[in-house]
């Protein structure tokens, strides 16, 4: 009864089966094989009848000269001689399909075969090969651990490797060391079946150089389908643009500083006062802070230039700027308006506060003198801002006080009239 079940299983199985006796040549090498039995599924797949093949050799049923014939001979010979299961794919012109044959030994010189129709797989593979050849993108199929299974010719054009050099190789081995951690993180996402729409890393070319490659990857089980493009020129252009922008920003900053800075003393200049002082006053208004101004200039400065020349005069101006900076607060705005005239804008300072600073500065200038020009003095006008008074109104009142300081004998501090 058991044998009957086994026979029915063999005959009626939807999987194609056959078993054979090896035919050896005089050198003991398998040269053909005899059909001992085939099932119905085999008859359907191969387009033959059992009665037409039993007790006949393979070459009698399927004459030679077909694709995969040499591999067929080698595979069967190895299976029979080694008594180990193996497989190969065949495509005989008489059956017009691709068949995967799995060969396994039964007894000495007796072996069985299982047949699977893989025509669709081959057709799809050929379609993929055709698609890979004509596509301008870099296309590949890889395992989730990064092993290349298929790649197209574009890899050779971009990276310089032959297709066969990359097949079976680890993708990560080509990645720039600095980009390996991020690449492994992306591969973990792919292993978790997450689609990657865009990922850029650097990949080593055959000549040792690196190119920036932008990848788009779609996982499918244990496989990854990816397309990629060389964006090296684009990335270099972007980097150059970023560097250019940084350079321009630095130059613009220098130009901006030059525009608002007095070249001789390094102080703010009249342009700064005209462009930025309104903003400073608005901040003071917002916090209801008192604001005072000190205007001063060096007494008889023309004599310094006439007596010692302009180089010494310039030294005196720089010396005065340094003295003043050492006395005023960092938050005070100190500018040279031109010639020997200077202005100090003091936020959070009443006129009394400003007078104290002006008097201290007047005394230091008088006491310090200059190594060549000798003793120097300065006259000061001080004013406190009224409500939302404009800078120019405030300036005029302080300037009027400075005028009175000079008219009153110089080397003194004068308050503006309330």
C-alpha positions as CSV (number, residue, x, y, z in Angstrom):
1,X,0.0,0.0,0.0
2,X,2.8,2.3,0.9
3,X,4.5,1.8,-2.5
4,X,1.1,2.6,-4.2
5,X,0.9,6.0,-2.4
6,X,4.5,6.8,-3.3
7,X,3.8,5.9,-6.9
8,X,0.6,8.0,-7.0
9,X,2.5,10.9,-5.4
10,X,5.2,10.6,-8.1
11,X,2.7,10.4,-10.9
12,X,0.2,13.1,-9.8
13,X,2.5,15.6,-8.1
14,X,2.2,19.1,-9.7
15,X,6.0,19.3,-9.6
16,X,7.9,17.7,-12.5
17,X,10.0,14.7,-11.6
18,X,12.2,12.2,-13.4
19,X,14.8,9.6,-12.5
20,X,17.6,8.2,-14.6
21,X,20.5,5.9,-15.1
22,X,23.9,7.4,-16.0
23,X,25.5,6.4,-19.3
24,X,29.3,6.5,-19.0
25,X,31.9,6.7,-21.8
26,X,35.1,4.5,-21.9
27,X,36.9,7.0,-19.7
28,X,34.2,6.7,-17.0
29,X,32.8,10.1,-17.7
30,X,29.0,10.7,-17.9
31,X,28.1,11.4,-21.5
32,X,24.4,10.8,-21.4
33,X,21.6,9.3,-19.3
34,X,18.7,7.0,-19.7
35,X,15.1,7.9,-18.8
36,X,13.8,5.4,-16.2
37,X,10.6,7.2,-15.3
38,X,8.9,10.6,-15.6
39,X,5.6,11.9,-14.1
40,X,2.7,13.7,-15.7
41,X,3.9,17.2,-14.7
42,X,7.2,16.4,-16.5
43,X,5.3,15.4,-19.7
44,X,3.4,18.7,-19.6
45,X,6.4,20.9,-18.9
46,X,8.8,19.3,-21.4
47,X,6.1,18.6,-24.1
48,X,6.8,14.9,-24.4
49,X,5.0,11.7,-23.5
50,X,6.4,9.1,-21.1
51,X,6.1,6.3,-23.6
52,X,8.3,8.3,-26.0
53,X,11.2,8.8,-23.5
54,X,11.4,5.8,-21.3
55,X,14.4,3.6,-22.0
56,X,15.8,6.3,-24.3
57,X,18.8,8.5,-23.7
58,X,18.5,12.2,-23.1
59,X,20.2,13.0,-26.5
60,X,17.8,10.8,-28.3
61,X,14.9,12.8,-26.9
62,X,16.6,16.2,-26.8
63,X,19.3,16.5,-29.5
64,X,22.5,18.5,-28.7
65,X,23.4,22.0,-29.5
66,X,21.4,23.9,-26.9
67,X,22.1,26.7,-24.4
68,X,23.5,25.4,-21.2
69,X,24.5,22.0,-22.6
70,X,28.1,22.1,-21.4
71,X,27.0,23.1,-17.9
72,X,24.4,20.3,-18.0
73,X,27.1,17.7,-18.7
74,X,29.4,19.0,-16.0
75,X,26.6,19.3,-13.4
76,X,25.3,15.7,-14.0
77,X,28.8,14.3,-14.0
78,X,29.6,16.0,-10.7
79,X,26.3,14.9,-9.1
80,X,26.8,11.3,-10.2
81,X,30.5,11.1,-9.2
82,X,30.3,13.1,-5.9
83,X,26.8,11.7,-5.0
84,X,25.8,15.3,-4.0
85,X,22.7,17.2,-5.0
86,X,23.3,20.2,-7.3
87,X,21.3,22.3,-9.8
88,X,21.6,24.1,-13.2
89,X,19.4,26.0,-15.6
90,X,18.8,24.8,-19.1
91,X,17.0,26.3,-22.2
92,X,16.5,23.6,-24.9
93,X,15.2,25.1,-28.2
94,X,12.6,22.3,-28.5
95,X,10.8,23.4,-25.3
96,X,11.2,27.1,-25.6
97,X,11.5,27.8,-21.9
98,X,14.0,28.0,-19.1
99,X,14.0,25.0,-16.8
100,X,15.8,24.9,-13.4
101,X,16.9,21.3,-12.9
102,X,17.8,20.0,-9.4
103,X,19.8,16.8,-9.5
104,X,20.1,14.5,-6.5
105,X,21.7,11.0,-6.3
106,X,19.6,7.9,-5.4
107,X,21.9,5.0,-5.9
108,X,25.2,4.5,-7.7
109,X,24.6,5.8,-11.3
110,X,20.9,6.3,-10.5
111,X,19.7,9.8,-9.8
112,X,16.5,11.8,-9.7
113,X,15.6,15.3,-11.0
114,X,13.2,18.0,-10.0
115,X,12.2,20.6,-12.6
116,X,11.0,24.2,-12.1
117,X,9.9,26.5,-14.9
118,X,11.9,29.7,-14.3
119,X,11.0,31.3,-17.7
120,X,9.3,34.3,-16.1
121,X,12.2,34.8,-13.8
122,X,14.6,34.8,-16.8
123,X,12.3,37.1,-18.9
124,X,12.1,39.5,-16.0
125,X,15.8,39.3,-15.6
126,X,16.3,40.1,-19.2
127,X,13.9,43.0,-19.0
128,X,15.8,44.3,-15.9
129,X,19.1,43.9,-17.8
130,X,17.7,45.8,-20.7
131,X,16.4,48.5,-18.4
132,X,19.7,48.7,-16.6
133,X,21.6,49.1,-19.9
134,X,19.6,52.0,-21.2
135,X,19.0,53.9,-18.0
136,X,21.3,56.9,-17.5
137,X,21.0,56.7,-13.7
138,X,23.2,54.3,-11.6
139,X,20.9,51.4,-10.8
140,X,21.5,48.4,-8.6
141,X,20.0,45.6,-6.7
142,X,21.7,44.8,-3.4
143,X,21.1,42.9,-0.2
144,X,20.1,44.7,3.0
145,X,23.7,44.2,4.3
146,X,25.0,46.1,1.3
147,X,26.2,43.4,-1.1
148,X,25.8,44.2,-4.8
149,X,23.7,41.7,-6.7
150,X,23.1,43.6,-10.0
151,X,24.4,46.9,-11.2
152,X,24.2,48.7,-14.6
153,X,26.8,50.0,-16.9
154,X,26.4,53.5,-15.5
155,X,28.4,52.5,-12.4
156,X,31.4,51.9,-14.7
157,X,31.0,55.3,-16.3
158,X,30.7,57.1,-13.0
159,X,33.1,55.1,-10.7
160,X,35.4,53.4,-13.2
161,X,34.8,49.8,-12.0
162,X,33.8,47.1,-14.3
163,X,30.4,45.6,-13.6
164,X,32.0,42.2,-12.7
165,X,34.4,43.9,-10.2
166,X,31.5,45.2,-8.1
167,X,29.1,42.2,-8.1
168,X,29.2,40.5,-4.8
169,X,31.3,43.3,-3.2
170,X,30.2,45.2,-0.1
171,X,28.9,48.6,-0.9
172,X,30.1,50.0,2.5
173,X,33.7,49.1,1.5
174,X,33.5,51.9,-1.1
175,X,32.2,54.6,1.2
176,X,34.4,57.4,2.5
177,X,35.4,56.7,6.1
178,X,33.7,59.8,7.4
179,X,30.4,58.8,5.8
180,X,30.3,55.2,7.0
181,X,28.3,55.9,10.2
182,X,25.6,57.8,8.4
183,X,25.5,55.1,5.7
184,X,25.1,52.3,8.2
185,X,22.3,54.2,9.8
186,X,20.5,54.5,6.5
187,X,21.1,50.8,5.8
188,X,19.5,50.0,9.2
189,X,16.4,52.0,8.0
190,X,16.3,50.0,4.8
191,X,16.6,46.8,6.7
192,X,13.6,48.0,8.7
193,X,11.8,48.4,5.3
194,X,11.9,52.2,5.4
195,X,12.1,54.0,2.0
196,X,15.0,56.4,1.5
197,X,14.1,59.3,-0.8
198,X,17.5,61.0,-0.8
199,X,20.8,60.2,0.9
200,X,24.2,61.6,-0.1
201,X,27.6,60.1,0.7
202,X,31.0,59.9,-0.9
203,X,31.9,56.8,-2.8
204,X,35.5,55.8,-3.8
205,X,36.2,55.6,-7.6
206,X,38.6,53.1,-9.0
207,X,41.3,55.8,-9.4
208,X,41.1,56.5,-5.6
209,X,39.2,59.7,-5.9
210,X,35.7,60.2,-4.3
211,X,32.5,61.3,-5.8
212,X,29.3,62.6,-4.1
213,X,26.5,60.1,-4.9
214,X,22.8,60.9,-4.2
215,X,20.9,57.7,-3.5
216,X,17.2,56.8,-3.6
217,X,16.5,53.4,-2.2
218,X,13.4,51.1,-1.9
219,X,13.6,48.0,0.3
220,X,11.7,44.9,-0.6
221,X,12.3,42.1,1.9
222,X,15.9,41.2,2.0
223,X,16.6,43.2,-1.2
224,X,17.3,46.9,-1.9
225,X,16.4,48.5,-5.2
226,X,18.4,51.7,-5.6
227,X,19.0,54.5,-8.1
228,X,21.8,57.0,-7.8
229,X,23.2,60.0,-9.5
230,X,26.6,61.6,-9.5
231,X,26.2,65.1,-7.9
232,X,29.9,65.8,-7.4
233,X,29.9,68.9,-9.7
234,X,26.7,70.2,-8.1
235,X,28.1,69.6,-4.6
236,X,31.4,71.3,-5.5
237,X,29.5,74.2,-7.0
238,X,27.4,74.5,-3.8
239,X,30.5,74.4,-1.7
240,X,32.2,77.0,-3.8
241,X,29.0,79.2,-3.6
242,X,28.9,78.8,0.1
243,X,32.6,79.8,0.3
244,X,32.0,82.7,-2.0
245,X,29.1,83.9,0.1
246,X,31.3,83.6,3.2
247,X,34.0,85.6,1.5
248,X,31.5,88.2,0.3
249,X,30.0,88.4,3.8
250,X,33.5,89.0,5.3
251,X,34.2,91.6,2.6
252,X,30.8,93.3,3.1
253,X,31.5,93.3,6.9
254,X,34.8,95.0,6.2
255,X,33.2,97.5,3.8
256,X,30.5,98.1,6.3
257,X,33.0,98.7,9.1
258,X,35.0,101.0,6.8
259,X,31.8,102.9,6.0
260,X,31.0,103.6,9.6
261,X,34.6,103.8,11.0
262,X,37.1,106.6,11.1
263,X,40.2,105.2,9.4
264,X,42.6,107.2,11.6
265,X,41.3,106.5,15.1
266,X,39.1,103.5,14.6
267,X,36.2,105.3,16.1
268,X,32.7,105.5,14.7
269,X,32.5,108.3,12.1
270,X,29.8,110.9,11.1
271,X,28.3,108.3,8.7
272,X,27.6,106.0,11.6
273,X,25.9,108.8,13.6
274,X,23.7,109.7,10.6
275,X,22.8,106.0,9.9
276,X,22.6,104.4,13.2
277,X,22.0,106.9,16.0
278,X,18.3,107.0,15.4
279,X,18.1,103.3,16.2
280,X,20.0,103.8,19.4
281,X,17.7,106.6,20.6
282,X,14.6,104.5,19.8
283,X,15.9,101.8,22.1
284,X,16.4,104.4,24.8
285,X,12.9,105.7,24.3
286,X,11.5,102.2,24.6
287,X,13.1,101.7,28.0
288,X,12.5,105.4,29.1
289,X,16.3,105.9,29.7
290,X,17.9,109.3,30.1
291,X,20.4,110.1,27.3
292,X,23.2,112.7,27.4
293,X,25.8,113.8,24.9
294,X,29.3,115.2,25.2
295,X,30.9,117.1,22.3
296,X,34.5,118.2,22.6
297,X,37.4,119.2,20.5
298,X,41.0,120.0,21.0
299,X,41.9,123.6,21.7
300,X,44.2,125.3,19.1
301,X,44.6,122.1,17.2
302,X,45.5,124.0,14.0
303,X,48.7,125.1,15.8
304,X,49.7,121.5,16.2
305,X,49.4,120.8,12.5
306,X,51.0,124.1,11.5
307,X,53.9,123.6,13.9
308,X,54.6,119.9,13.8
309,X,52.9,118.8,10.7
310,X,49.9,116.6,10.0
311,X,51.6,113.3,11.0
312,X,52.0,114.6,14.5
313,X,48.5,116.0,14.4
314,X,47.3,112.5,13.5
315,X,49.2,111.1,16.4
316,X,47.6,113.6,18.8
317,X,44.1,112.6,17.5
318,X,44.8,108.9,18.0
319,X,46.2,109.7,21.5
320,X,43.1,111.6,22.4
321,X,40.9,108.7,21.2
322,X,42.8,106.2,23.3
323,X,42.5,108.4,26.4
324,X,38.8,108.9,25.9
325,X,38.2,105.1,25.4
326,X,40.0,104.4,28.7
327,X,37.6,106.6,30.6
328,X,34.1,106.1,29.1
329,X,32.0,103.0,29.4
330,X,31.9,100.3,26.7
331,X,28.2,100.9,26.2
332,X,28.9,104.6,25.3
333,X,29.0,105.5,21.7
334,X,32.2,107.4,20.8
335,X,32.7,108.9,17.4
336,X,34.9,111.3,15.6
337,X,32.8,113.8,13.6
338,X,35.7,115.2,11.7
339,X,38.9,117.2,12.3
340,X,39.5,117.5,16.0
341,X,35.8,117.2,17.0
342,X,34.5,114.2,18.9
343,X,31.1,113.2,20.3
344,X,30.1,110.8,23.1
345,X,26.5,109.5,23.4
346,X,25.7,108.2,26.8
347,X,22.6,106.1,27.4
348,X,21.3,105.7,31.0
349,X,23.1,109.0,31.9
350,X,21.8,112.3,33.1
351,X,23.5,115.6,32.4
352,X,25.1,115.4,35.8
353,X,26.6,112.0,35.0
354,X,27.9,113.3,31.7
355,X,29.4,116.4,33.2
356,X,31.4,114.3,35.7
357,X,32.8,112.2,32.8
358,X,33.5,115.3,30.7
359,X,35.4,116.9,33.6
360,X,37.4,113.8,34.2
361,X,38.3,113.6,30.5
362,X,39.2,117.3,30.3
363,X,41.7,116.9,33.2
364,X,43.3,113.7,31.9
365,X,43.9,115.3,28.5
366,X,45.4,118.4,30.1
367,X,47.6,116.3,32.4
368,X,48.8,113.7,29.9
369,X,50.1,116.0,27.2
370,X,51.9,114.6,24.1
371,X,55.5,113.7,23.7
372,X,56.0,116.0,20.7
373,X,53.1,118.4,20.7
374,X,53.4,119.0,24.4
375,X,50.5,120.1,26.6
376,X,47.0,119.8,25.2
377,X,43.6,120.9,26.3
378,X,40.0,120.4,25.2
379,X,36.7,122.2,25.5
380,X,33.4,120.3,26.2
381,X,29.7,121.0,25.7
382,X,27.2,118.7,27.5
383,X,23.5,118.3,27.0
384,X,20.7,115.9,28.2
385,X,18.0,114.8,25.8
386,X,14.6,116.2,26.2
387,X,11.8,113.6,25.9
388,X,11.8,112.3,22.3
389,X,14.1,115.0,21.1
390,X,15.9,114.2,17.8
391,X,19.7,113.7,17.8
392,X,20.3,116.8,15.7
393,X,18.4,119.0,18.1
394,X,20.3,117.4,21.0
395,X,23.5,117.9,19.1
396,X,22.9,121.6,18.4
397,X,22.3,122.3,22.1
398,X,25.5,120.5,23.1
399,X,27.4,122.3,20.3
400,X,26.1,125.6,21.5
401,X,27.4,124.7,25.0
402,X,30.8,123.8,23.4
403,X,30.8,127.2,21.6
404,X,30.3,128.9,25.0
405,X,33.1,126.8,26.5
406,X,35.5,128.0,23.8
407,X,34.3,131.6,24.0
408,X,34.7,131.5,27.8
409,X,38.4,130.7,27.6
410,X,38.6,127.0,26.5
411,X,39.7,124.0,28.6
412,X,36.4,123.8,30.3
413,X,33.1,121.9,30.5
414,X,29.9,123.8,29.8
415,X,26.3,122.6,30.3
416,X,23.6,123.3,27.7
417,X,20.9,125.7,28.7
418,X,17.7,124.0,29.8
